[in-house]
Amino acid sequence: MKQLAVSTLPVNADMNRLSPNHFWELAARLLTFRADRWKRRALFYRRYREYFPHMSTSRFVERCLELDIRYRRMADLLSTMSRQGRMMTVPEMVVRRKPRRAAVLPPRPALV
């Protein structure tokens, strides 16, 4: 039987902690991924236009490229937003209200 060597990595406390801009970065990556998909789809239909003549000559390919550009712009916007400002915790506001008496409603017929 072969010998098995088990080693553990030292877990750093900072390794599990997310950066303050984590959600912005994630959203920017997802938007970039979407942009790449739209661009690949447009290039696919352009490359194989003899097999898909209606798709390649329609507005579909242009629309795919437009969506690619828009998604990239949104990703750039999110990445610049994450550098400019950071998310911070805001203290909760508690609104104190006087306790009200419960309103007495007339009885209603119910389906049983």
VEXBA-236004 format. One record per atom (N, C-alpha, C): residue number from 1; residue in three letters; chain; atom name; y negated, x, z. Coordinates in nm, 2 decimals, always signed. Layout:
# VEXBA-236004
  resi  resn  chain  name       v       u       w
   NUM   ala      A    CA       Y       X       Z
...
END
This chain:
# VEXBA-236004
  resi  resn  chain  name       v       u       w
     1   met      A     N   +0.12   +0.08   +0.00
     1   met      A    CA   +0.00   +0.00   +0.00
     1   met      A     C   -0.12   +0.09   +0.00
     2   lys      A     N   -0.22   +0.05   -0.08
     2   lys      A    CA   -0.34   +0.13   -0.08
     2   lys      A     C   -0.43   +0.11   +0.04
     3   gln      A     N   -0.50   +0.22   +0.07
     3   gln      A    CA   -0.59   +0.21   +0.19
     3   gln      A     C   -0.71   +0.14   +0.15
     4   leu      A     N   -0.76   +0.07   +0.24
     4   leu      A    CA   -0.88   -0.01   +0.22
     4   leu      A     C   -1.00   +0.04   +0.30
     5   ala      A     N   -1.11   +0.08   +0.24
     5   ala      A    CA   -1.22   +0.13   +0.32
     5   ala      A     C   -1.33   +0.02   +0.32
     6   val      A     N   -1.37   -0.02   +0.44
     6   val      A    CA   -1.47   -0.13   +0.46
     6   val      A     C   -1.59   -0.06   +0.51
     7   ser      A     N   -1.70   -0.08   +0.45
     7   ser      A    CA   -1.83   -0.03   +0.50
     7   ser      A     C   -1.93   -0.15   +0.50
     8   thr      A     N   -2.01   -0.14   +0.60
     8   thr      A    CA   -2.11   -0.24   +0.61
     8   thr      A     C   -2.25   -0.18   +0.59
     9   leu      A     N   -2.34   -0.26   +0.53
     9   leu      A    CA   -2.47   -0.21   +0.51
     9   leu      A     C   -2.56   -0.24   +0.63
    10   pro      A     N   -2.64   -0.15   +0.67
    10   pro      A    CA   -2.73   -0.19   +0.78
    10   pro      A     C   -2.83   -0.29   +0.73
    11   val      A     N   -2.83   -0.40   +0.81
    11   val      A    CA   -2.92   -0.51   +0.77
    11   val      A     C   -3.06   -0.49   +0.83
    12   asn      A     N   -3.15   -0.48   +0.74
    12   asn      A    CA   -3.29   -0.46   +0.78
    12   asn      A     C   -3.35   -0.60   +0.80
    13   ala      A     N   -3.44   -0.61   +0.90
    13   ala      A    CA   -3.50   -0.74   +0.93
    13   ala      A     C   -3.59   -0.79   +0.82
    14   asp      A     N   -3.66   -0.69   +0.75
    14   asp      A    CA   -3.75   -0.72   +0.65
    14   asp      A     C   -3.67   -0.77   +0.52
    15   met      A     N   -3.55   -0.73   +0.51
    15   met      A    CA   -3.47   -0.77   +0.39
    15   met      A     C   -3.45   -0.92   +0.38
    16   asn      A     N   -3.43   -0.99   +0.49
    16   asn      A    CA   -3.41   -1.13   +0.48
    16   asn      A     C   -3.54   -1.21   +0.48
    17   arg      A     N   -3.65   -1.15   +0.50
    17   arg      A    CA   -3.78   -1.22   +0.51
    17   arg      A     C   -3.84   -1.23   +0.37
    18   leu      A     N   -3.88   -1.35   +0.34
    18   leu      A    CA   -3.94   -1.38   +0.21
    18   leu      A     C   -4.09   -1.33   +0.21
    19   ser      A     N   -4.13   -1.29   +0.10
    19   ser      A    CA   -4.27   -1.25   +0.09
    19   ser      A     C   -4.36   -1.38   +0.09
    20   pro      A     N   -4.49   -1.37   +0.13
    20   pro      A    CA   -4.57   -1.49   +0.13
    20   pro      A     C   -4.59   -1.55   -0.01
    21   asn      A     N   -4.57   -1.47   -0.11
    21   asn      A    CA   -4.59   -1.52   -0.25
    21   asn      A     C   -4.45   -1.55   -0.32
    22   his      A     N   -4.35   -1.57   -0.24
    22   his      A    CA   -4.22   -1.58   -0.29
    22   his      A     C   -4.21   -1.71   -0.38
    23   phe      A     N   -4.26   -1.82   -0.34
    23   phe      A    CA   -4.25   -1.94   -0.42
    23   phe      A     C   -4.33   -1.93   -0.55
    24   trp      A     N   -4.44   -1.87   -0.54
    24   trp      A    CA   -4.52   -1.85   -0.66
    24   trp      A     C   -4.45   -1.76   -0.76
    25   glu      A     N   -4.39   -1.65   -0.71
    25   glu      A    CA   -4.32   -1.56   -0.80
    25   glu      A     C   -4.20   -1.63   -0.86
    26   leu      A     N   -4.13   -1.71   -0.78
    26   leu      A    CA   -4.01   -1.79   -0.83
    26   leu      A     C   -4.05   -1.88   -0.94
    27   ala      A     N   -4.16   -1.96   -0.92
    27   ala      A    CA   -4.21   -2.05   -1.02
    27   ala      A     C   -4.25   -1.98   -1.14
    28   ala      A     N   -4.32   -1.86   -1.13
    28   ala      A    CA   -4.36   -1.79   -1.25
    28   ala      A     C   -4.23   -1.74   -1.32
    29   arg      A     N   -4.13   -1.69   -1.25
    29   arg      A    CA   -4.01   -1.65   -1.32
    29   arg      A     C   -3.94   -1.76   -1.39
    30   leu      A     N   -3.94   -1.88   -1.33
    30   leu      A    CA   -3.88   -2.00   -1.40
    30   leu      A     C   -3.95   -2.04   -1.52
    31   leu      A     N   -4.08   -2.03   -1.51
    31   leu      A    CA   -4.17   -2.06   -1.63
    31   leu      A     C   -4.15   -1.96   -1.74
    32   thr      A     N   -4.13   -1.84   -1.71
    32   thr      A    CA   -4.11   -1.73   -1.81
    32   thr      A     C   -3.97   -1.75   -1.87
    33   phe      A     N   -3.87   -1.79   -1.79
    33   phe      A    CA   -3.74   -1.82   -1.84
    33   phe      A     C   -3.74   -1.94   -1.94
    34   arg      A     N   -3.82   -2.04   -1.91
    34   arg      A    CA   -3.83   -2.16   -2.00
    34   arg      A     C   -3.90   -2.11   -2.13
    35   ala      A     N   -4.00   -2.03   -2.12
    35   ala      A    CA   -4.07   -1.98   -2.24
    35   ala      A     C   -3.98   -1.90   -2.33
    36   asp      A     N   -3.89   -1.82   -2.27
    36   asp      A    CA   -3.80   -1.75   -2.35
    36   asp      A     C   -3.70   -1.84   -2.42
    37   arg      A     N   -3.66   -1.94   -2.35
    37   arg      A    CA   -3.56   -2.04   -2.41
    37   arg      A     C   -3.63   -2.11   -2.53
    38   trp      A     N   -3.75   -2.15   -2.52
    38   trp      A    CA   -3.82   -2.22   -2.63
    38   trp      A     C   -3.84   -2.12   -2.75
    39   lys      A     N   -3.87   -1.99   -2.72
    39   lys      A    CA   -3.89   -1.90   -2.82
    39   lys      A     C   -3.76   -1.87   -2.90
    40   arg      A     N   -3.65   -1.85   -2.82
    40   arg      A    CA   -3.52   -1.83   -2.88
    40   arg      A     C   -3.48   -1.95   -2.97
    41   arg      A     N   -3.51   -2.07   -2.92
    41   arg      A    CA   -3.47   -2.19   -3.00
    41   arg      A     C   -3.54   -2.19   -3.13
    42   ala      A     N   -3.67   -2.16   -3.13
    42   ala      A    CA   -3.75   -2.15   -3.25
    42   ala      A     C   -3.70   -2.05   -3.35
    43   leu      A     N   -3.67   -1.93   -3.29
    43   leu      A    CA   -3.62   -1.82   -3.38
    43   leu      A     C   -3.49   -1.85   -3.44
    44   phe      A     N   -3.40   -1.92   -3.36
    44   phe      A    CA   -3.27   -1.96   -3.41
    44   phe      A     C   -3.29   -2.05   -3.53
    45   tyr      A     N   -3.37   -2.15   -3.52
    45   tyr      A    CA   -3.38   -2.24   -3.63
    45   tyr      A     C   -3.46   -2.18   -3.75
    46   arg      A     N   -3.54   -2.08   -3.73
    46   arg      A    CA   -3.60   -2.01   -3.84
    46   arg      A     C   -3.50   -1.92   -3.91
    47   arg      A     N   -3.42   -1.85   -3.83
    47   arg      A    CA   -3.32   -1.76   -3.88
    47   arg      A     C   -3.22   -1.83   -3.97
    48   tyr      A     N   -3.17   -1.95   -3.92
    48   tyr      A    CA   -3.07   -2.02   -3.99
    48   tyr      A     C   -3.12   -2.15   -4.06
    49   arg      A     N   -3.23   -2.13   -4.13
    49   arg      A    CA   -3.30   -2.24   -4.19
    49   arg      A     C   -3.22   -2.30   -4.31
    50   glu      A     N   -3.13   -2.22   -4.37
    50   glu      A    CA   -3.05   -2.28   -4.47
    50   glu      A     C   -2.94   -2.38   -4.42
    51   tyr      A     N   -2.90   -2.36   -4.29
    51   tyr      A    CA   -2.81   -2.45   -4.23
    51   tyr      A     C   -2.87   -2.57   -4.17
    52   phe      A     N   -3.00   -2.55   -4.12
    52   phe      A    CA   -3.07   -2.66   -4.06
    52   phe      A     C   -3.20   -2.69   -4.14
    53   pro      A     N   -3.20   -2.74   -4.26
    53   pro      A    CA   -3.32   -2.75   -4.34
    53   pro      A     C   -3.42   -2.85   -4.28
    54   his      A     N   -3.37   -2.96   -4.22
    54   his      A    CA   -3.47   -3.06   -4.17
    54   his      A     C   -3.53   -3.01   -4.04
    55   met      A     N   -3.46   -2.94   -3.96
    55   met      A    CA   -3.52   -2.89   -3.83
    55   met      A     C   -3.61   -2.78   -3.86
    56   ser      A     N   -3.58   -2.69   -3.95
    56   ser      A    CA   -3.67   -2.57   -3.97
    56   ser      A     C   -3.80   -2.61   -4.05
    57   thr      A     N   -3.79   -2.72   -4.13
    57   thr      A    CA   -3.92   -2.76   -4.20
    57   thr      A     C   -4.00   -2.86   -4.12
    58   ser      A     N   -3.94   -2.92   -4.01
    58   ser      A    CA   -4.02   -3.02   -3.94
    58   ser      A     C   -4.11   -2.95   -3.84
    59   arg      A     N   -4.18   -3.03   -3.76
    59   arg      A    CA   -4.27   -2.98   -3.66
    59   arg      A     C   -4.20   -2.92   -3.54
    60   phe      A     N   -4.07   -2.94   -3.53
    60   phe      A    CA   -4.00   -2.89   -3.42
    60   phe      A     C   -4.01   -2.75   -3.39
    61   val      A     N   -4.00   -2.66   -3.49
    61   val      A    CA   -4.01   -2.52   -3.47
    61   val      A     C   -4.16   -2.48   -3.42
    62   glu      A     N   -4.26   -2.54   -3.48
    62   glu      A    CA   -4.39   -2.52   -3.43
    62   glu      A     C   -4.41   -2.56   -3.29
    63   arg      A     N   -4.36   -2.68   -3.25
    63   arg      A    CA   -4.37   -2.73   -3.12
    63   arg      A     C   -4.29   -2.64   -3.02
    64   cys      A     N   -4.18   -2.58   -3.06
    64   cys      A    CA   -4.11   -2.49   -2.97
    64   cys      A     C   -4.20   -2.36   -2.94
    65   leu      A     N   -4.26   -2.31   -3.04
    65   leu      A    CA   -4.35   -2.20   -3.03
    65   leu      A     C   -4.47   -2.23   -2.94
    66   glu      A     N   -4.53   -2.35   -2.96
    66   glu      A    CA   -4.64   -2.40   -2.87
    66   glu      A     C   -4.60   -2.41   -2.73
    67   leu      A     N   -4.48   -2.46   -2.70
    67   leu      A    CA   -4.43   -2.47   -2.57
    67   leu      A     C   -4.41   -2.33   -2.51
    68   asp      A     N   -4.36   -2.24   -2.59
    68   asp      A    CA   -4.34   -2.10   -2.54
    68   asp      A     C   -4.48   -2.04   -2.50
    69   ile      A     N   -4.58   -2.06   -2.57
    69   ile      A    CA   -4.71   -2.01   -2.54
    69   ile      A     C   -4.76   -2.08   -2.41
    70   arg      A     N   -4.75   -2.21   -2.40
    70   arg      A    CA   -4.80   -2.28   -2.28
    70   arg      A     C   -4.72   -2.24   -2.16
    71   tyr      A     N   -4.59   -2.23   -2.16
    71   tyr      A    CA   -4.52   -2.18   -2.05
    71   tyr      A     C   -4.56   -2.04   -2.00
    72   arg      A     N   -4.58   -1.95   -2.10
    72   arg      A    CA   -4.62   -1.82   -2.07
    72   arg      A     C   -4.76   -1.82   -2.00
    73   arg      A     N   -4.85   -1.90   -2.05
    73   arg      A    CA   -4.98   -1.91   -1.99
    73   arg      A     C   -4.97   -1.96   -1.84
    74   met      A     N   -4.89   -2.06   -1.82
    74   met      A    CA   -4.87   -2.11   -1.69
    74   met      A     C   -4.81   -2.01   -1.59
    75   ala      A     N   -4.72   -1.93   -1.65
    75   ala      A    CA   -4.66   -1.82   -1.57
    75   ala      A     C   -4.76   -1.72   -1.53
    76   asp      A     N   -4.84   -1.68   -1.63
    76   asp      A    CA   -4.95   -1.58   -1.60
    76   asp      A     C   -5.05   -1.64   -1.50
    77   leu      A     N   -5.08   -1.76   -1.51
    77   leu      A    CA   -5.17   -1.83   -1.41
    77   leu      A     C   -5.11   -1.82   -1.27
    78   leu      A     N   -4.99   -1.85   -1.26
    78   leu      A    CA   -4.92   -1.85   -1.13
    78   leu      A     C   -4.91   -1.71   -1.07
    79   ser      A     N   -4.89   -1.61   -1.16
    79   ser      A    CA   -4.88   -1.48   -1.11
    79   ser      A     C   -5.01   -1.42   -1.06
    80   thr      A     N   -5.12   -1.46   -1.13
    80   thr      A    CA   -5.26   -1.42   -1.09
    80   thr      A     C   -5.30   -1.49   -0.96
    81   met      A     N   -5.25   -1.62   -0.95
    81   met      A    CA   -5.28   -1.70   -0.83
    81   met      A     C   -5.22   -1.63   -0.71
    82   ser      A     N   -5.10   -1.58   -0.72
    82   ser      A    CA   -5.02   -1.53   -0.61
    82   ser      A     C   -5.09   -1.40   -0.57
    83   arg      A     N   -5.15   -1.33   -0.66
    83   arg      A    CA   -5.22   -1.20   -0.62
    83   arg      A     C   -5.35   -1.23   -0.55
    84   gln      A     N   -5.42   -1.34   -0.60
    84   gln      A    CA   -5.55   -1.36   -0.54
    84   gln      A     C   -5.55   -1.42   -0.40
    85   gly      A     N   -5.47   -1.51   -0.38
    85   gly      A    CA   -5.47   -1.58   -0.25
    85   gly      A     C   -5.33   -1.58   -0.19
    86   arg      A     N   -5.32   -1.58   -0.06
    86   arg      A    CA   -5.19   -1.59   +0.00
    86   arg      A     C   -5.18   -1.72   +0.08
    87   met      A     N   -5.06   -1.77   +0.09
    87   met      A    CA   -5.03   -1.89   +0.16
    87   met      A     C   -5.04   -1.86   +0.31
    88   met      A     N   -5.10   -1.94   +0.39
    88   met      A    CA   -5.11   -1.92   +0.53
    88   met      A     C   -5.09   -2.05   +0.60
    89   thr      A     N   -5.05   -2.03   +0.73
    89   thr      A    CA   -5.02   -2.15   +0.81
    89   thr      A     C   -5.15   -2.21   +0.85
    90   val      A     N   -5.15   -2.34   +0.86
    90   val      A    CA   -5.26   -2.42   +0.90
    90   val      A     C   -5.22   -2.50   +1.02
    91   pro      A     N   -5.31   -2.49   +1.13
    91   pro      A    CA   -5.27   -2.57   +1.25
    91   pro      A     C   -5.26   -2.72   +1.22
    92   glu      A     N   -5.17   -2.78   +1.28
    92   glu      A    CA   -5.15   -2.92   +1.26
    92   glu      A     C   -5.26   -3.00   +1.33
    93   met      A     N   -5.30   -3.11   +1.27
    93   met      A    CA   -5.40   -3.19   +1.33
    93   met      A     C   -5.33   -3.32   +1.39
    94   val      A     N   -5.36   -3.34   +1.51
    94   val      A    CA   -5.30   -3.46   +1.57
    94   val      A     C   -5.41   -3.56   +1.59
    95   val      A     N   -5.38   -3.68   +1.55
    95   val      A    CA   -5.47   -3.79   +1.56
    95   val      A     C   -5.42   -3.88   +1.67
    96   arg      A     N   -5.50   -3.89   +1.77
    96   arg      A    CA   -5.46   -3.98   +1.89
    96   arg      A     C   -5.51   -4.12   +1.86
    97   arg      A     N   -5.43   -4.21   +1.88
    97   arg      A    CA   -5.46   -4.35   +1.86
    97   arg      A     C   -5.43   -4.43   +1.98
    98   lys      A     N   -5.50   -4.53   +2.00
    98   lys      A    CA   -5.47   -4.62   +2.12
    98   lys      A     C   -5.34   -4.70   +2.08
    99   pro      A     N   -5.25   -4.72   +2.18
    99   pro      A    CA   -5.13   -4.79   +2.15
    99   pro      A     C   -5.17   -4.94   +2.12
   100   arg      A     N   -5.12   -4.99   +2.02
   100   arg      A    CA   -5.15   -5.13   +1.98
   100   arg      A     C   -5.03   -5.22   +2.02
   101   arg      A     N   -5.06   -5.34   +2.04
   101   arg      A    CA   -4.96   -5.44   +2.07
   101   arg      A     C   -4.89   -5.47   +1.94
   102   ala      A     N   -4.76   -5.49   +1.94
   102   ala      A    CA   -4.69   -5.52   +1.82
   102   ala      A     C   -4.73   -5.66   +1.78
   103   ala      A     N   -4.74   -5.68   +1.65
   103   ala      A    CA   -4.78   -5.81   +1.60
   103   ala      A     C   -4.66   -5.90   +1.61
   104   val      A     N   -4.68   -6.02   +1.64
   104   val      A    CA   -4.58   -6.12   +1.65
   104   val      A     C   -4.57   -6.19   +1.52
   105   leu      A     N   -4.46   -6.18   +1.45
   105   leu      A    CA   -4.44   -6.24   +1.32
   105   leu      A     C   -4.36   -6.37   +1.34
   106   pro      A     N   -4.39   -6.47   +1.26
   106   pro      A    CA   -4.32   -6.59   +1.26
   106   pro      A     C   -4.17   -6.57   +1.21
   107   pro      A     N   -4.08   -6.64   +1.27
   107   pro      A    CA   -3.94   -6.62   +1.22
   107   pro      A     C   -3.92   -6.66   +1.08
   108   arg      A     N   -3.85   -6.58   +1.01
   108   arg      A    CA   -3.82   -6.60   +0.86
   108   arg      A     C   -3.67   -6.63   +0.84
   109   pro      A     N   -3.64   -6.71   +0.75
   109   pro      A    CA   -3.50   -6.73   +0.72
   109   pro      A     C   -3.44   -6.60   +0.65
   110   ala      A     N   -3.32   -6.56   +0.69
   110   ala      A    CA   -3.26   -6.44   +0.63
   110   ala      A     C   -3.13   -6.48   +0.57
   111   leu      A     N   -3.09   -6.41   +0.47
   111   leu      A    CA   -2.96   -6.42   +0.41
   111   leu      A     C   -2.86   -6.35   +0.49
   112   val      A     N   -2.75   -6.42   +0.53
   112   val      A    CA   -2.65   -6.36   +0.61
   112   val      A     C   -2.52   -6.34   +0.52
END
